Amino acid sequence: MINPMQQVVIATRKRDSESVIAALQDAGVLHLKPITGGPLNTGTLAGQDAQHRREDERLLARVDSTIAELGAYRPAPTSLPAQSEWAEVVEAAAGPVSTLARERQELQADLDTERAYGDVVRALARMVGGLSRSRRVALVPFLLSPADNASELDAALREALADRYEMAMESVGANRVGVIATLRGERDAARAALSRVRLGELRLPGRFDQLPLADAAAELDQIARTGADRQRQLNDRRDRLAQTHGPVLYAVRDALKDRVAVHDVRAVSARGKYSLAMQGYVPVDRVPALQAALGKFGDAVSYELHPVDEHHDDAVPVQLKNNGYVKPFQTVMGLMSLPKYGSFDPTWVVAVFFPLFFGIIIADIGYGLLFLLFGMWLLGKARRNEGWDLSFFGAYVPPATLKDLGFVTNVMAAWSILWGVLTGEFFGTLLEHMHFFYINPDLLNNLWGWTGIRYEDHGGKHYGLIPIVFPRLETSYFSNVALVFALLFGILQVLWGWAIRIQQGIKHRDSAHTWEGIALFGGVFGLVMMAFATRAGKDFGAFGNFADPRVLLMYLGFAAFIIGYLRVIKQFPMLPIELLSQGGAVMSYSRIFAVGLVSAILAKLCTDVGWSMYERIGFIGILLGIILGAVLHFFVLALTLIGHIVQPLRLHMVEFLNPTGFNNETSPAYNPLRRLSPAANSGGQVK
């Protein structure tokens, strides 16, 4: 749910403003809203206030750049030095760190040059020998691709230089590298000849461009031999500097951010000669904390609380407040924008249906157990307060996020295992081969016979321990049931989305969106009833069968669409096209069936390949089958996993949330003013 907010206006004497702002930082509940206009000063600071802000921001930028160059993650907290020592502490770290950063950058540039040009330069050095140091001979290296014609270059050189040149070439990889030797005074003529055949002189980057080819080759050989060791030494130096300076740098940075935050508060407040006023928002359940923070100032502070205008105030922030099961799924919701304040929070819907859809798609006990192991691994790292360094992607996942992801993964795994029991799948059909799961024709006919399907027993033996109750792999007779089962979720969520649009329109007194919701809810409902009444278009004669309640509901739905459309035809003239689109949105839920069936078929194939080796070879086939099946399952899961996750998310983001209006509007995230550094180490008053 969206945590309800109240708006607050605070006024205090200017001489007390620093203490009041510090108290608000300690409380950590006030989300500030800038004050604009009016008789008091607002906006950019001036005079001494601006000077102090620039000084703090300059030192903060120095700390941030030093921490970035160290590549250090937040260490354990440490004590904060005295404020008078902050600049000295920062410079003591920034000096050697900057020097090290330059050395690492230069070394990396040399390593990049060696990887890109090493073989080429060595080939050139072999071809020219001692000529690279000649004062009379000029050397013009060049590179030929497989498509370039060396004879054209030779003709151009002969035309420009007659016989006053020599040219040599050598293959390097897929290309050819060459060099032209001519008199130093005719170097430009050789370059012009290269240009005429659409080639250019090969220039080395950086400092290597000025070196003779022999010296450049020697330098690159040295880099190739010692560069990796040198890079490890520099990285070790950086780690030692991070261990030495990292904790205190973070402590100083937090304190400086607190000081800059005080300047920011002043900048968004209304400032008079003797007073300061600020406004913002506070969650209703945190009002006591705000009152406790301001109450100790007595008459020196005045404040007023009043309800927010959820209909017209776009600046009201959003804080999601959900129970213990739903809250971890806010991490999944982080992929989307926040809901508009006063609207609908879909987190609990995602928490219920996203893992359910994922479980229906996977529906495999073996895969579910793998996800469960992965989720437990994530939770284990979170319990040990360890993050996950994904440096390959340039990312770091903190322990709190790992805890949420571990919980979500375990819920997804639980649904996968449950549906795997219903479908009888364990790494495909492995347990069916072992007669742990089996097809029971009588049970299936009793369970699903009401749908009109019937399992035809062709005389095969059916035995095992647990009967399969949702045989999605039996495509010859069960596919339609599985497909309609998936579409039922589409009917539910699309109609639900338009019902939310109606509810939100009524709540905000928005007649256009109310009637739009009524029209499309009725239209989609009518299409669904038409599909059931006519058996998916096989019996259009059912339109006149008024004894069938589905036909009556169909006409009722289409009547609601026509009435709603006539009420909003000016605002939404293309609503009939949108109705067809919403019919397609319902059909999109067939992805649950289709993606899941493909996943099951691929898993079955992987297991069948391994099982056939056991049947043909015997004991050795068991070992080979296990290895081959495991490899195939790994590749299939790796290649399809992203789709298994993305498809359920897409159904929620697009098909379900678009009708609610969720994607049309958003609100800022609740970001209260809070202290980063310990209150006891705040570093003194801000000037």
N, C-alpha and C positions, 0 to 999 in steps of 0.2 A: 504494500500500500504506500501511498504518498503521505509522508508525515505532514500534518497540518502546521501552518506557519502563522505567526502574528507579526505585525509591523511595529517597530519601536522607533521613537525619536528621543534622542538624548541630548541634553544641553548642560554645559559645565563652564566654570570659569577657566580662562586660558591658562592661568598659573597652575591649575590642578589637572590640566588636560593630559599631561604625561602620565600621571599616576592613574588616572581613569582609564586611559588606553592600555596601560600595563595590566590593570585589573581585568579588563575585557579580554586581553590576550590570555591571561591565566584561566578565565572562565571558558574560553574557547567555544562560545555558542552564537556569537553575533556575526551574521552575514551582512556586510556593509553594502549600502546602495549610495552612489554618488549624489550629492546635492548640487543642483545646477540652478543658476539664476538667483534672484533675490538681492537684497541690499548688501549682504555680507560678501566677503571675498571667497571665491570658490576656484577650484582648478589648480593650476600650477603654482607651486610655492615660489616665494621671492625673498630677496635679501639674505639674512643669515640662515634662515630655514633652508633655502635652496642650496647655500654653500655647504651646510652640514650634510644635506642629503647627497650632494655630489661626492663628498669625501667618503661617506659610508659606502656608496655604490661603487666607487673606484676600488676601495679595499675589498669589497665583496667580489667584484669581478676578478681581482687578482687571486683571491682564494679559489674561486670556481675554476679558473683556468689552470691553476696549479693542481687541483684535485683531478681535473680532466686529464692532464698530462701524466699524472701518476697512475691513472686508470684504476683507482682504489674504490672498492665498495665500502659502505658505511661500516666502520669497525665498532667495537664495544665502546660505550661512552667513557669519556675521561674528563678530568677537571678543566675548567675554563681559566686561562690566564687572566691577570688583571687587565682592564681595558687599556691602560697606558702601554701595555706590552704587545697588543694585538698586531700592530704594524711591524714591529721587530720580529715577532714569531712568524708572520706570513712571509716576510722577506728572507728570513733564514731558511725557509723551505723553498721559496720560489726561485732563488738564485741557482742552487745546484740542480733543481728539477728542470729549469729552463735550459741549462747547459746540457743536461742529459737528453732532453727532448731534441735539441739540435743535433746531437751526436747520433741519436737513433734515426732521425729523419735523414741525415746525410748517408748513414749506412744503408738505410732502406732504399734510398735513391740509387746507391751503387749496386745493391743486389738486384734491383729491377733492371738496371742497365746491363748487368752481366747476363741475366736471364734472356733479355731481349737481343743483345748485340754480341755476346761473348763469342759464339761460334763464328759469326761473321767477321769480327775483328781479328780473330786468330787466323782465319783463312786469308784475310788481306795481308796480315803480317808475314805469313809464309810466302805469299806471292811477291811482295815488294822487297823483302830482305832488308839490306842496309840502305835502300833508296829512301826510306821514310825519314832519314836524317839529312838527306842531301840538300845543299843550299841552291843548287841550280835546277834540280828536277822537281816539278810539281806533280802531286798525286791526286787524282780525282776518283774516289770510289763511287760505285753505284750498285744498284740491286735490280736484278731481272726476275720477273715472274715467269712461270711456265709459258704464258701467252706472248711474252715479248720476244721480238726477233733481233738476235744479236747482229745479223748481217746488215740490217738497216742502220744500226748504230755505227758499225764499221764503215759503211758507205758515207755517213754523215761526217765522221771524223776524217776520212780520207779527203773529202771535199774541203773541209776547213783547215786541215793541218798537213795535207799531202802525206809525206812519209815521216813527219816529225813527231811521231807518237808511237807508243807501244800499248797494247791492250791485253790483259790476261783475265781469265775467268775461272771460277771453281764452283762446283755445286755444294750448296749448304742446305740440307733438308730438301724441301720441294722447290726451292728457288736457286738462282745462281747469283753469286756475288762476283763483281769484277772491279778492276781498277785501270785507269788510264794514266800512263806516265808520259809527260811532255815537258817542254821547257817552262820554267816558272813564268816567263812573260806571256806564254800562250795558254795559261790556265783558263782564262775567260772564254777563249775560243772553244776549248774542250767542253766547258759547261754549256755553251750555246749549242754545240752539236748534240749534247744530251737532251736539251730542251726541244730541239727540232724533231726528235723521235719520241717525244712525250715521256722522257725519263728525267730524273733529277739526281743531283749529287747526294750521296749518303752522308749525312751529318750526324755525328754522335752527340748525345745530350750532355749538358753540363760541362764539367771540367775536362772530360775526355775529348771534347772537340778540338782543344788546343794542343793535345799531345800527339807526337809522332805515332804512327800505327804500331810500331814495335813497342813503344813505351805503354801505349794504351792496352795492347794485348797482355803485357807483363802485369799491369795494374789489375786487369780483369781476372787474370790467372790467380793473383794474390787474393782477390776478393772471393773467388770461387773456393779457394782452399781454406780461408780463415773467416769468411763472412758469417757463416752460421755460428761458429764459436763466439765470435765477437758479438753477435746479436744476443746470444744467451747470456753473455757477461753483462751486457747493457740491461737486459731484462731483469737479471738478478740484482743489479744496482737499483733499478726502479722499485723492485719489491722491497728491498731494504729501506729505501727512502719512504715508501708507503707505510711500512711498519713503524718507522721512526716518527714521521710527521703527520700521517693520516689522521690519527685520533684527535690531535689538537687542532688540525685544520678544520675538521668537521665541527668541532666544538665552537671555534671562532666563526665559522660560516653560519651556524645556527644563530649565534648571538647577533651577528651582523644582519641576518635576515629579519630578526625581531626588530632591530633598530630601523631598518628600511621600512618595515611594515608600519611602524609608528609614523614615519614621514608620509607613507601612502594614505594612512587614515586621515592625516591632516589635509592631504591634497584633495580628498573626496568629501571633506567636511566643509561647512560654512564657518568662516573665520572672521571674527570682529576684533576690535582692539583689545577687549577684555574677556571675550567669550568664544566658545567653540561649540558648534552643534553638529551632530551626526545622525544618520538614520540607517536603518537596516531591517533585517528579518531574523527572527529567532523561532525555533520549533516550539510548539505549545508545551511539549513535555520538558523543555529546557528553560522555560521562563523562570522557575525558581532559582536556577543557577545564575541567571542574569540579575535577578533581584538581589541575591546574596552578594554578588560582586559589586553592585552599585550601592547597596544599602549602607555599607560601611562609610560612605562619604557624606551621609546625612544630607543636609540642605545644600551642600556644595554641588550636588548633581540633581537635575530634574529629568524625569523620563516619563514617557506616555506610551502605553500599549493599546493597539486597536486592531480589529480584524483586517486581513488583507482583502484586496479586491481581485478575486480569482478570475473575474470575467474580463477585466480590461488591463490589469497590471501585468505586463510581460516580463517584469524583472523579478517576480517572486521566484526564489530558488526552489529546487526539488531535492528532497532527501528521501530515499527509499527506506522504508522501515518494514521488515518482514520477519516472519518467525524463523526458527532455527533450521527448518528444512528448506525453506524458500531462499533464505539469504545467500547461500553459496551460489545460487544461480544468477545473482546480480553480476557476477563475473561474466557469465554468458551474455547478459543484457548489456555489458560494457561494449559489445560489438555494435550496438545500436545507440541512437541518440536517446536522451532522457525524455520521459513523457512531459507533456505540458502540465503545469501546476493546475490542479482542479479537474484533471482528466482521469484517464484510466491507466493503472500500472499493470502491465501484462506479465510481470515477473513470475507470479504464481502460476499463470497459464503455461509459460515456458517450463517452469519447474515440474509441472505435471505431464505435459504432452511431449516435450522434446526428448527426454529419456525414454518415454513410451514408444515414440516413433522410431527412435534409434534401435530399441530392443526388438521391435517388429521387423525392422530391416535386417539386423544381424541374425537374431533368432538362432543362435548356435551356442551350446553350452561351453564348448571348448574355447571359442573366441571370447565368450563372456568371462571365463576364468582368466584369460590373458589380460583383459581389461581390468579385472578385479586385482590382479597382481600389480599392474601398473598403478592403479589408484592407491593401493596400499603403500607402494613405494613412494608416491608423492606425499601421502600423509606421514610416512616415516621421516622424510626430509623436513617436513613442516614441524613435526614434533621435536626434532633436533635443532630447530631454528636455523636450518640451512636453506639457502636459496638454490636456484637452478641456473647455472651460468650457460646460457645459449649463445656463446660468443660467435658461433658460426652464423647466427642470424643477427648478431649485434644486439642481443637482448639479455635481460636478467630478470628472472621471475622470483620475487621475494617470497619468504615463507608463508605469509598470510594468503597470498594468491595461490600458492601450492596447496594449502589446506582446502581452499574452496574447490580448486580443480580436482583434487583427490576425492572429495565428497561427491562432486558431480560425476566423475568417472565411475565411482562405485555404484551410484544409482543407475547409470547407464548399463553397467555390467550386470546388475541384479535383474533388470528387465530383459537383457539379452539371454541370461541363463533361464529365466522363467519361460520366455517364448521358445527357447531351445528345447525345453522339456515338452512344450506343446507340439512343436514341429518334429521332435525326435531327432534333432541334429546335434552331433558332437564332432566337430571338424568334418562337417558334411555328413556322410552316411556311415561313419566308422562304427558307431554302436548299433546301427541297423544291420550292418554286415555281421556283427557279433551277436545278433539276435537279442540285444538288450532292449531296443525299441522294435516295434513291429506294427504292421498294418492289420487292424481287426475290421474286416468288412462290415460285420453286423453292428459294431459300435459306431462306425462312421455313418452308416445308413440311418441309425437311430438319432445320431447327433445332427446330421445335416440333410436328412431326407426331406425335411419341411421346405427346403429351398428348391426342391425339384431335381436335385442331382442324386445319382445312385452309383455306388461303387460296384462294378461288375466283377465278380469273382470268377476268374478263368481257371480255377482248379489248382492254383499254386498253394503251397503250404505257408501258413501264416502263424508264426509262434514267436514268443519272446517274453520278456518280463513286463514291459510297460507299453501300452498301446499308444499310437500316435493319434492325437485328436485334431491337429491342424495340419494336414498333409500338403503343404504348399508345393512340394516337389512332384505331387501327382497331378501334373498339368493337364492330363487328358480329360479330367472331370472336375477338378477342384479350382481351376484358375478363375472362373467367373465368381465363385464365392469369395475367394481371396481378394479379387479386384473390388467387388461391391463392399466388402468389409473395409478396405482402405478408403473408398469414396465416402463411406458414412462419416469418417472423420472430417472430410472436406465439407460435407453438408452441415455438420455441426459447427465447425469453426467459421465458415463463411457467413452462415446465418447469424451466428453469435456476434461476429464482427459488426454486422449491420444493426443488430439489436443494440450494441453498445453505442453506435452512432446515433440511434434514435434517443437513447437515454441521455447522452451527452448534449444533444441538441435541445432536449426539454430542459435539462439542468441549466444550460447557459442561455435559455430563451432565444435560441437560434432556429427560427422556423424553417429556413432554407435547408439546413442540414437535417432537421427533423424529418421533413417531408422527403428529402433525398433518401434518408435511411428507410423510411416506410416504403417508398417506391421500390428500392432495390431489395429490401428484405422480402416484400411480397413477390417481386418478379422472380428472384432466385427460388423462393419456396414454390412458386407456380411451376417453374421449370423442373424442379425435383419431383413434384407430384405428377407432372406430365410424363416424366421418364418412367416412373413406377406404374402409372395407370396404363400407359401404352406399351409396357414391357420394352423400354428402350427403343421406341419407334416401330415396333413390329405390328402394333394393332392401333392404328389411328381411328378406327371405328369406335374406340372406347370414349372418344370425346362426347358422344351422345348418351353414354350410360350414366345417368344421374343417380342411379341406385348405388353406384360405387362412391364411397365418401372421398376417395382420392381425387376423383374428377371434380367434386364440389370444392374441395380445398384448392385444387388447381385454379379454378375460375375465381375463387376468392383471392388468391395470391395475385393473379393477373389484374383483377379489379383494383387491388391496393396499388399495384404498379401504375396503372393508368391514372388513378386519382392523384397519387403523389407526383407523377410526372407533369400533370397539368398544373399543379401548384408551383413547380419550380422550373417550368419550361424555359423561362427567360434566363435563369442562372445556369441551368444545366441542360442545354438543348440536345446534347449528344447522349442523354441517359439511356436510350435504347441500345446504343452501341456498348455502353458500359455494362448493361445487363448481359449481353452476350459474353463480354469479357469476364464477368463474374461467374457465368456458367463454366467458362474455361478454367477459372480459379478452382472451382469444385473438382474439375477433372484433373487438376494438377496433383491432387492427393493420390492419384494412381501411381505416383512416384514411389510411395511407400511399398506398394505391391511390386512394381517393376524392378526397382533397385534391389529390393530384398530377394526377389526371385533370381535375379542375375547372380547376386552374392551366393545364394544357396546352390545354384547350378555349378558355379565355379568351384565352390568348396567340395561339392559331390565329385566333380571331375578329378580334383586333386587327390581325394581319398581313394577313388576307384582306381586311379593309376597305381598308387602304392599297393592296394589290395590285390590287384591283378598280378603284381610281381610275386606276392606271397603265394597265390594260387598256382602260378606256373613254375616257380623255382623252389618253393618250400622254405626251409629254415633260413637259408641265405636270403631268399626273397623277402622274408620278414624284415631283416635288417635294412636291406636296400629299399624296401617299400617305406619303412619308417623315415629313412633319411630323405628319399625323394619326395614323399608326401609332405614332410615338414618344410622342405625348401619351397615347394609349390605353394603351400598354404601361406608361408611368409610373404612371398612375392604377391600373391593375390590380395592378401590383407593390406600390404603396404600400398599397392596401386589403387585400391578401392576405398580405403578408410576415409580419405578426405571427403569423397562423395557421400559416404554413409553419414557423416557429420553435417556436411553442408546442406544436404537435401532437407532434413527436418528443420534446420535453422531457416532456410529460405521459405518454407511453408509458413512459418510463424511471422517472419519479417515482411513478407509480401502478401500472401493470400489471406492471412488472418488479420494482420495489423493495418493493411491499407484501408479496409472498410471502416475501421474505428477512427480514422483520421490521425492515428498515432504518428505517421511519417510526415504529416503536414506541418506540425508545430512542435516546438520543444521549449524547454526552460533551462536557465543556467543551473549548473550543479551547486548544491549547497556547499559553500566554501567559507567556513567561519574564520574569523580572525583568531589565531591561536599562537601560543608561544612555542617555539621550537627548542630553545635552550631551557635548562632547568630554571625555575623561578628564582632560586637562591643565587644563581650565577648569571643574572640578566645583564650584568656588566654596567650597571649604573644608569642614570637618567640620560635620556636623549636630549641633546642640546636644543 
